[in-house]
Amino acid sequence: MQNNPSTDNVDDDVDESAPVDAEAWENALKPYASYPDAAYDLARYLTAIKKHLRAKPPEISAATRELSEVCDILFPFTQFHEAGYELYRVAIGGHATRAQEDLFESLRIRY
């Protein structure tokens, strides 16, 4: 993926303390129920990231890079595509200001 000066280092702002529970994963992955080949591919990609994290020493930068790329690939599929990339990254990072939340609501973006 090409370097983009306006989006590089944007992951530094992502709130990594918010855990994802099983129900949230089920909801996020539910669309894959109709696409078994895509579900299999996603499981393989997640396993590759897990291998980076379990390597000795862990290949954290490789895992981080791959996860960041996934977020970038998902961006056009979201309602945020119309609002802007930076706003998207703020929302997925979980640290939107009240003004940004108001903007999401005015744009009818679920967050």
Secondary structure, 3 states (H helix, E strand, C coil): CCCCCCCCCHHHHCCCCCCCCHHHHHHHHHHHHHCHHHHHHHHHHHHHHHHHHHCCCCCHHHHHHHHHHHHHHHHHHCHHHHCCHHHHHHHHHCCCCHHHHHHHHHCCCCC
